[in-house]
Structure formats: structure tokens, C-alpha cells
């Protein structure tokens, strides 16, 4: 096994340290935030940023040591980028479906907006354009 060069080891150590910082920030956010919708945001961001940085650090270590294990690290990064946001979206929509309310401390738009039901009809029914103006003007 070859020794790592100092610059490569330094970059790997910095990437692992920054990834660890994201995990710490996500854990603090999970504990301190007031409701489900804000709590799910912190660990999701931590996973989306922390795991790829940790895997990148591992990839650099494997490449510097002359090992062929870096492909697994690249697959971890790809999987986290694809699966993390999708699973979070599914959890949020499940919470909305179960009518889990957000905290009164949460500032911003509510996720509980009414959904418009649109009736699909055959052909146009009037000459009014999309902005309430006549289609002929």
C-alpha cells in the first residue's frame, strides 16, 4: 500500500471535516427546530452535503493509496443525490396527507394550500383569454 501524498491527504481531511460539520449542523437543527417540516429539512441538507463530502474524502484516500475501491464511493455520492431529496419529498407529502400541522413559530408559506380542481371540457367554452381579456382584442 502506497503512502498518501501530503496535499491529497490534506484535501481529504478537509473534505471529511467539512462533511462532519454538516452532520453536526443537521443534528443541531433536528433537535432545535420546532416542527416536522423544518426538522426534516436540516438532516436532509446534512445528508445531501455531508455524505458526499465524506465519500469524496474516502475516494481521495483510496485513489492516493492506489486502491480500486473509489467506485463504491462514487456510487454512494450518486445514490445520496438521487434518493435523499426523493425520500424527503415522500415523507413531507405523507405528513401533509396525515394533516400534520406546522408550528406557529414557522414563518413563510404554509404547505396547506388548497389544490385547484380543474374540469377538463371538450373545446373552449368562451372567448376569454388566460388573463381575463377577450381573445379577439
C-alpha positions as CSV (number, residue, x, y, z in Angstrom):
1,X,0.0,0.0,0.0
2,X,1.4,3.4,-1.0
3,X,1.5,6.4,1.3
4,X,-0.7,9.3,0.6
5,X,0.9,12.5,-0.6
6,X,0.6,15.3,1.8
7,X,-1.6,17.6,-0.4
8,X,-4.0,14.8,-1.2
9,X,-4.2,13.8,2.5
10,X,-4.9,17.4,3.4
11,X,-7.7,17.8,0.9
12,X,-9.2,14.5,2.1
13,X,-9.0,15.6,5.7
14,X,-10.6,19.0,4.9
15,X,-13.5,17.3,3.0
16,X,-14.1,14.9,5.8
17,X,-14.0,17.7,8.4
18,X,-16.5,19.8,6.4
19,X,-18.7,16.8,5.9
20,X,-18.7,16.2,9.6
21,X,-19.6,19.9,10.2
22,X,-22.7,19.4,8.0
23,X,-23.7,16.4,10.1
24,X,-23.3,18.3,13.3
25,X,-25.3,21.2,11.9
26,X,-28.0,18.8,10.8
27,X,-28.2,17.2,14.2
28,X,-28.4,20.5,16.0
29,X,-31.1,21.7,13.5
30,X,-33.1,18.5,14.1
31,X,-33.1,19.0,17.8
32,X,-33.8,22.7,17.8
33,X,-36.3,23.3,15.0
34,X,-40.0,23.5,16.1
35,X,-42.0,21.2,13.8
36,X,-41.8,18.2,11.4
37,X,-41.5,20.2,8.2
38,X,-38.5,22.3,9.5
39,X,-36.9,19.3,11.3
40,X,-36.9,17.2,8.2
41,X,-35.1,20.0,6.3
42,X,-31.9,20.0,8.5
43,X,-30.9,16.3,8.3
44,X,-31.8,16.2,4.6
45,X,-29.4,19.0,3.9
46,X,-26.8,17.4,6.1
47,X,-27.1,14.1,4.3
48,X,-27.1,15.8,0.9
49,X,-23.9,17.7,1.7
50,X,-22.2,15.7,4.4
51,X,-22.3,12.1,2.9
52,X,-20.9,13.1,-0.5
53,X,-18.1,15.1,1.2
54,X,-17.2,12.1,3.4
55,X,-17.4,9.8,0.4
56,X,-15.2,12.2,-1.6
57,X,-12.6,12.1,1.2
58,X,-12.7,8.3,1.2
59,X,-12.4,8.3,-2.6
60,X,-9.3,10.5,-2.4
61,X,-7.7,8.3,0.3
62,X,-8.4,5.2,-1.9
63,X,-7.1,6.8,-5.0
64,X,-4.0,8.1,-3.2
65,X,-3.3,4.6,-1.8
66,X,-3.6,3.0,-5.2
67,X,-6.7,1.0,-4.3
68,X,-9.6,0.4,-6.6
69,X,-12.3,1.0,-4.0
70,X,-13.2,4.5,-5.2
71,X,-16.0,3.3,-7.5
72,X,-18.1,2.4,-4.4
73,X,-17.6,5.9,-3.1
74,X,-18.8,7.4,-6.4
75,X,-21.9,5.2,-6.3
76,X,-22.6,6.4,-2.7
77,X,-22.5,10.0,-3.8
78,X,-24.8,9.3,-6.8
79,X,-27.3,7.3,-4.6
80,X,-27.5,10.0,-1.9
81,X,-28.0,12.8,-4.5
82,X,-30.9,10.8,-6.1
83,X,-32.5,9.1,-3.1
84,X,-32.3,11.8,-0.4
85,X,-34.5,14.5,-1.9
86,X,-37.0,12.0,-3.3
87,X,-37.4,10.3,0.1
88,X,-37.8,13.6,1.9
89,X,-40.5,14.7,-0.6
90,X,-42.4,11.5,0.0
91,X,-42.2,12.0,3.8
92,X,-43.4,15.6,3.5
93,X,-46.4,14.7,1.3
94,X,-47.2,11.8,3.7
95,X,-47.2,14.3,6.6
96,X,-49.5,16.6,4.6
97,X,-51.8,13.7,3.8
98,X,-52.0,12.9,7.5
99,X,-52.8,16.6,8.2
100,X,-49.7,17.2,10.4
101,X,-49.7,20.9,11.0
102,X,-46.7,23.2,11.1
103,X,-45.7,25.1,14.2
104,X,-46.9,28.7,14.7
105,X,-43.2,29.6,15.0
106,X,-42.7,28.7,11.4
107,X,-42.5,31.7,9.2
108,X,-43.4,31.6,5.5
109,X,-45.9,30.0,3.2
110,X,-47.9,27.2,4.6
111,X,-47.7,23.8,2.9
112,X,-51.5,23.5,3.3
113,X,-52.6,25.4,0.2
114,X,-55.9,24.3,-1.4
115,X,-55.4,22.3,-4.5
116,X,-57.4,23.5,-7.5
117,X,-59.6,21.0,-9.2
118,X,-59.8,21.7,-13.0
119,X,-62.6,20.3,-15.0
120,X,-61.4,19.2,-18.5
121,X,-64.0,20.1,-21.1
122,X,-64.1,19.4,-24.8
123,X,-63.0,22.6,-26.6
124,X,-63.1,26.2,-25.5
125,X,-66.4,27.4,-23.8
126,X,-65.8,31.2,-24.2
127,X,-63.6,33.7,-25.9
128,X,-61.8,34.9,-22.7
129,X,-58.0,34.6,-22.8
130,X,-55.8,33.4,-19.9
131,X,-55.6,36.9,-18.3
132,X,-59.3,37.7,-18.4
133,X,-59.1,39.6,-21.7
134,X,-61.0,38.9,-24.8
135,X,-59.3,36.6,-27.3
136,X,-60.2,38.9,-30.1
137,X,-58.6,42.1,-28.7
